[in-house]
Amino acid sequence: MKVSLVGINSKYMHTSLALRYLKMYAKNQNITCELHEFTINNDYNKILSSLYEQNSDIYAFSVYIFNVLMITDIMHDLKKLRPNAIFICGGPEVSFEYDDYITKNHEIDFIVRSEGEETFTEFLKICENIGITDINSIKKHMYENKIAGLSFIYENNIIKNPDRTLIKPFDKVVFPYEDHDLDILKNRILYYESSRGCPYNCTYCLSSVQAGVRAFEIPRVFRDLKKFLDHNVRQVKFVDRTFNYNKNRSVEIFKFLIDNDNKITNFHFEISPMLLNTDIINVVSKARKGLFQFEIGVQSSNEQTLRNINRTEFFDKIVENIKMAVNCNNIHVHLDLIAGLPFESYEIFQKSFNDVMSLNPEYLQVGFLKILKGTTIKQGNHGYIYSDKPPYEVFENFYLTYDEIIILKKIEELVELYFNGKIGTNVIKFYSHIIYENNFFKFFESFALFLDKKDFFEVSHKTSELFNVLYEFVLSKLQENEMLRFHDIICYDLYSFDNVFEKPNWLKTVNNSLDLLDKILTDEQDLILSQLDSFEQNNFKQLSVKQWKRNAAVVKFDFNKNGEKKKNIILFLYHGIRKSIIIE
């Protein structure tokens, strides 16, 4: 019996945790599955032909909001080519409202609802035992024996077998990666969960559907994490919905990662701001810079909105706790907002945006509410109009018009390109203060309207063009006496971003800069090395002075990046580093 597990990821860097769980759980029952991963950007016909050539008896698809349309089409066409193969799918996009999905897509033989490890493995064992030559015999067996967790069509009826009991103890779930996986995938993003479930009940989120949290025992977590560290995996993303739901447990894990830091691996966590406290901060503040990333879902600063979506949080407390994390200066803090939530108008969202930006995050993700299957948010009377197609994004509600959503979409694009992309970060911070009195939202809103007149949002742009239009926009808002300071700040941002090959005509340069660069790289090596961490020092030592002259720049400034009048000579390094060092 040949089984193909099929995953279509959103990006090449991503990997499928769910399918690896299924593969390893089945392997423990002596059933072999082959894993085939693609991305939504791959050529459709190449995916189809690749799966066809597998000539598998069973094709199992992991279905999510971002891949459901492509997977549905692939199953439809593949069934024509492999009519005797069994098609089974699972995942959040088919676990809820499964009856509608299976009715519209007859090529699907079975749907796994909810947690899949035990249901899928039992399904494979039955297929192996009774043979897979007759799909009707298999369906009859699944129906008569009430195999839990499965839905399917049998004798023209939609069958929903009983729900399967969630796996307990949770340590029965096996580590999803084999050693060769860790070697092959170590430069991609690998996903890991130390707990499953969420203590919260947010109305817009699928994690609220199953109550309670199940977690691996701490020794098991340590063994798993040591494998990632030993293989020098680049990034591990914890998919625990609320990693710090248990303070003592999270502190133990943070301490373990600090004590076993390999100076390479980065760990990403989803953190509840209300559960952050000084015990956690005191531990993580000792970590190497870059070891930890915290993604914190603020979603809104409007307390009426937070109450309505079942987030019983106080924004003042959220602010206090996030500031502790940001002030550590060694944690990458990623904050999330959602536009389109109940009771949040355009003006109220503007306040939420400014409240969050004032916390000085490294990254701000502006998302748009999606009315997901299985969630309860659409049960309220908020006038939601949203797309029938994935990702089911909201068009408007009683509080936001579609015209306002369109503006917010453009603001979100600029936040992603500029603030999150580290293009003009200091310009944005300083001139949001100077021009718009600390109203970051107004800066991006005005910038969006300015760029709309240039048809900016119709095409993609090179980095040099992104800096050019930012330069034009801010310049149009300034008085003559502000020009020198602005010029220094935007030049600092451009040099900080990357080695400048396409130099705009406004870019600040230094006469005889190569001679000065040569002198600095030769005479100031001790100063340079003192400001680099061990990884950066190794990179620096790999190149000669001659080579560094092609991968560095030196610039004289009259103002620093914060707009303060202060003369400096700054060295910018680029090769495997991205660092600015004040020479004098």
Residue pairs with C-beta under 8 A, 6 or more apart in sequence:
1 31
1 57
1 58
1 124
1 127
1 128
1 132
2 34
2 54
2 55
2 56
2 57
2 58
3 26
3 31
3 32
3 33
3 34
3 56
3 57
3 58
3 60
3 124
4 33
4 34
4 36
4 51
4 54
4 56
4 58
4 59
4 60
5 19
5 22
5 23
5 33
5 34
5 35
5 36
5 60
5 62
6 19
6 36
6 38
6 51
6 59
6 60
6 61
6 62
6 71
6 74
7 16
7 18
7 19
7 35
7 36
7 37
7 38
7 62
8 37
8 38
8 39
8 40
8 42
8 47
8 67
8 70
8 71
8 74
9 15
9 16
9 37
9 38
9 39
9 40
9 67
10 39
10 40
10 66
10 67
11 39
11 41
12 39
12 41
12 188
13 188
13 189
14 39
14 188
14 189
15 37
15 185
15 188
15 189
15 190
15 191
16 35
16 37
16 62
17 176
17 191
17 192
17 193
17 239
18 62
18 90
18 91
18 116
19 35
19 37
19 60
19 62
20 35
20 176
20 177
20 181
21 116
21 117
21 173
21 174
21 176
22 33
22 60
22 116
22 117
22 120
22 121
23 33
23 35
23 176
24 174
24 175
24 176
24 177
24 178
25 117
25 118
25 120
25 121
25 173
25 174
26 32
26 33
26 120
26 121
26 124
27 33
28 174
29 121
29 124
29 125
31 121
31 124
31 125
31 128
33 60
33 124
34 54
34 56
36 50
36 51
36 54
38 47
38 50
40 66
40 67
40 70
44 70
44 73
44 74
47 70
47 74
48 74
48 77
48 78
48 81
51 59
51 74
51 78
52 78
52 81
52 82
55 82
56 82
56 85
57 85
57 86
57 127
57 132
58 85
58 86
58 87
58 88
58 124
58 127
58 132
59 75
59 78
59 82
59 85
59 86
59 87
59 88
60 88
60 89
60 90
60 120
61 71
61 74
61 75
61 87
61 88
61 89
61 90
61 91
62 89
62 90
62 91
63 71
63 89
63 90
63 91
63 92
63 93
63 94
64 91
64 92
64 93
65 92
65 93
65 370
65 372
65 390
65 391
65 392
66 390
66 391
68 93
68 94
68 390
69 389
69 390
71 89
72 105
75 87
75 89
75 105
75 107
75 108
76 105
76 107
78 85
78 87
78 107
79 85
79 87
79 107
84 133
84 135
86 109
86 110
86 127
86 132
86 135
86 138
87 107
87 108
87 109
87 110
88 108
88 109
88 110
88 111
88 112
88 120
88 123
89 108
89 110
89 111
89 112
90 111
90 112
90 113
90 116
90 119
90 120
92 206
92 372
92 373
92 374
93 101
93 373
93 390
94 101
94 102
94 111
95 111
95 112
95 113
95 114
95 374
96 206
96 209
96 373
96 374
97 373
97 374
98 111
98 113
98 151
98 160
99 151
99 158
99 160
101 108
101 111
102 108
102 111
102 151
102 152
102 153
102 158
103 153
103 158
106 153
109 135
109 138
109 139
109 152
110 123
110 142
110 150
110 151
110 152
111 150
111 151
111 152
112 119
112 120
112 123
112 149
112 150
113 119
113 149
113 150
113 151
113 160
113 163
113 164
114 149
114 163
114 164
114 166
114 210
115 149
115 164
115 166
115 167
115 196
116 149
117 167
117 173
118 149
118 164
118 167
119 147
119 148
119 149
119 150
119 164
122 147
123 142
123 147
123 150
126 138
126 141
126 142
126 147
127 138
130 137
130 138
130 141
131 137
132 138
139 152
139 153
139 154
139 159
140 154
141 147
142 150
142 152
142 154
142 159
142 161
143 152
143 154
143 159
143 161
146 161
146 162
147 161
148 161
148 162
148 163
148 164
148 165
149 161
149 162
149 163
149 164
150 159
150 161
151 158
151 159
151 160
151 161
152 158
152 159
153 159
166 210
166 214
167 173
167 214
168 214
169 214
170 195
170 196
170 214
170 215
170 216
171 216
171 217
171 220
173 196
173 216
175 223
175 224
175 227
177 185
177 190
177 227
179 227
179 231
182 190
182 227
182 228
182 231
182 233
183 231
185 233
186 231
186 232
186 233
186 234
187 234
188 234
189 234
189 235
189 236
189 237
190 228
190 233
190 235
190 236
190 237
191 236
191 237
191 238
191 239
192 224
192 225
192 228
192 236
192 237
192 238
192 239
193 238
193 239
193 240
194 215
194 216
194 221
194 224
194 238
194 240
194 243
194 253
195 213
195 214
195 215
195 216
195 240
195 241
195 243
195 245
196 213
196 214
196 215
196 240
197 207
197 210
197 211
197 212
197 213
197 214
197 241
198 205
198 207
198 208
198 213
198 241
198 242
198 245
199 212
199 213
199 242
199 245
200 207
200 208
200 241
200 242
200 272
200 310
200 311
201 208
201 211
201 310
202 208
202 309
202 310
202 311
203 308
203 309
203 310
203 375
203 376
203 377
203 379
203 380
204 309
204 338
204 341
204 369
204 370
204 372
204 375
204 377
205 241
205 372
205 375
206 372
206 374
206 375
207 241
208 310
208 375
208 376
209 374
209 375
213 242
213 245
215 246
215 249
216 224
218 249
218 252
218 253
221 253
221 256
222 256
225 236
225 253
225 256
225 257
225 260
226 260
228 236
228 265
229 260
229 261
229 262
229 265
230 262
232 262
232 264
232 265
233 264
233 265
234 264
234 265
234 266
235 265
235 266
235 267
235 268
236 265
236 266
236 267
236 268
237 267
237 268
238 267
238 268
238 269
238 270
239 270
240 269
240 270
241 270
242 270
242 271
242 272
242 275
243 250
243 269
243 270
243 271
244 250
244 269
244 271
244 272
244 275
244 276
244 280
245 272
245 275
247 275
247 277
247 279
247 280
250 280
251 279
251 280
251 283
254 280
254 283
254 284
254 287
254 292
255 283
257 267
257 287
257 291
257 292
258 283
258 284
258 286
258 287
258 288
258 291
261 287
261 288
261 291
263 288
263 534
263 535
264 535
265 291
266 290
266 291
266 292
266 293
267 291
267 292
267 293
268 292
268 293
268 295
269 292
269 293
269 294
269 295
270 295
270 296
270 297
271 294
271 295
271 296
271 325
272 296
273 296
273 298
273 313
273 317
273 318
273 321
273 322
274 313
274 314
274 317
274 318
274 321
276 321
276 322
276 324
276 325
277 321
278 324
281 324
281 325
281 328
284 292
284 325
284 328
284 330
284 331
285 328
285 330
287 330
287 331
288 330
288 533
289 329
289 330
289 533
290 330
290 332
291 330
292 330
292 331
292 332
293 331
293 332
293 333
293 334
294 325
294 331
294 332
294 333
294 334
295 334
295 335
295 336
296 322
296 325
296 333
296 334
296 335
296 336
297 335
297 336
298 318
298 322
298 335
298 336
298 337
298 352
298 356
299 305
299 306
299 309
299 311
299 336
299 337
299 338
299 341
300 306
300 309
300 337
300 338
300 341
300 344
300 348
300 349
300 352
301 315
301 318
301 351
301 352
301 355
301 356
302 343
302 344
302 348
302 351
302 352
303 314
303 315
304 343
305 341
305 342
305 343
305 344
305 348
306 312
306 313
306 315
308 341
308 342
308 343
308 380
309 341
309 342
309 377
315 355
319 355
319 359
322 333
322 335
322 359
322 361
323 359
325 331
325 333
326 333
326 359
326 360
326 361
332 362
332 363
333 359
333 361
333 362
333 363
334 361
334 362
334 363
334 364
334 365
335 356
335 359
335 361
335 363
335 364
335 365
336 364
336 365
336 367
337 349
337 352
337 353
337 356
337 364
337 365
337 366
337 367
338 367
338 368
338 369
339 349
339 366
339 367
339 368
339 369
339 400
339 405
339 408
339 412
340 368
340 369
340 394
340 397
340 400
340 405
341 369
342 377
342 380
342 382
342 397
342 399
343 399
344 352
344 399
344 400
345 399
345 400
346 399
346 400
346 401
346 404
346 407
346 408
348 399
349 400
349 408
350 439
350 441
350 442
353 366
353 440
353 441
354 438
354 439
354 440
354 441
356 364
357 364
357 432
357 440
357 441
358 438
358 440
363 419
363 420
364 415
364 419
364 420
365 420
366 408
366 411
366 412
366 415
366 416
368 393
368 394
368 405
368 408
368 409
368 412
369 377
369 386
369 393
369 394
370 386
370 391
370 392
370 393
370 394
371 377
371 378
371 384
371 386
371 392
371 394
372 392
373 392
377 384
378 384
382 397
382 398
382 399
383 396
383 397
383 398
384 394
384 396
384 397
385 394
385 395
385 396
385 397
385 402
386 392
386 393
386 394
386 395
387 393
387 395
394 400
394 405
395 402
395 405
396 402
396 404
396 405
400 408
407 445
407 448
410 448
410 451
410 452
410 457
411 441
411 444
411 445
411 448
413 457
414 444
414 447
414 448
414 451
415 444
417 423
417 466
418 424
418 425
418 428
418 466
418 470
419 425
419 428
422 496
422 497
423 463
423 466
423 467
423 470
423 493
423 497
424 466
424 467
424 470
424 490
424 493
424 494
425 493
426 489
426 492
426 493
426 561
426 562
427 470
427 474
427 486
427 489
427 490
427 493
428 440
428 443
430 489
430 562
430 563
431 443
431 474
431 477
431 486
432 438
432 439
432 440
432 442
432 443
434 482
434 563
435 443
435 474
435 477
435 478
436 442
436 443
436 446
446 473
446 477
447 470
447 473
450 473
450 476
451 457
451 469
451 473
454 469
456 469
461 469
462 502
463 497
463 498
464 502
464 504
467 490
467 493
467 494
467 497
467 504
468 504
470 490
471 490
471 504
471 506
474 486
474 490
475 483
475 486
478 486
484 558
484 559
485 558
485 559
485 563
485 565
487 506
487 508
488 508
488 557
488 558
488 559
488 560
489 559
489 561
489 563
490 506
491 507
491 508
491 555
491 557
492 555
492 557
492 560
492 561
492 570
492 580
493 561
494 500
494 504
494 507
495 553
495 555
495 570
495 572
495 580
496 561
496 572
496 578
496 580
498 574
498 578
499 551
499 553
499 572
499 574
500 507
500 553
503 509
508 555
508 556
508 557
509 555
510 516
510 554
510 555
510 556
513 553
513 554
513 555
514 549
516 554
516 569
517 549
517 552
517 553
517 554
517 571
518 545
518 549
520 554
520 569
520 571
520 583
521 528
521 545
521 548
521 549
521 552
521 571
522 545
524 571
524 583
527 581
527 583
528 540
528 571
528 573
528 581
529 537
529 540
531 579
531 581
532 540
532 577
532 579
536 576
536 577
536 579
539 575
539 576
539 577
540 548
540 573
540 577
542 576
543 551
543 575
547 575
548 573
548 575
551 573
551 574
551 575
552 571
552 572
552 573
552 574
552 575
553 571
553 572
553 574
554 569
554 570
554 571
554 572
554 583
555 569
555 570
555 572
556 567
556 568
556 569
557 566
557 567
557 568
557 569
557 570
558 565
558 566
558 567
559 565
559 566
560 566
560 568
568 582
568 583
568 584
569 582
569 583
569 584
570 580
570 581
570 582
570 583
571 580
571 581
571 583
572 579
572 580
572 581
573 579
573 580
573 581
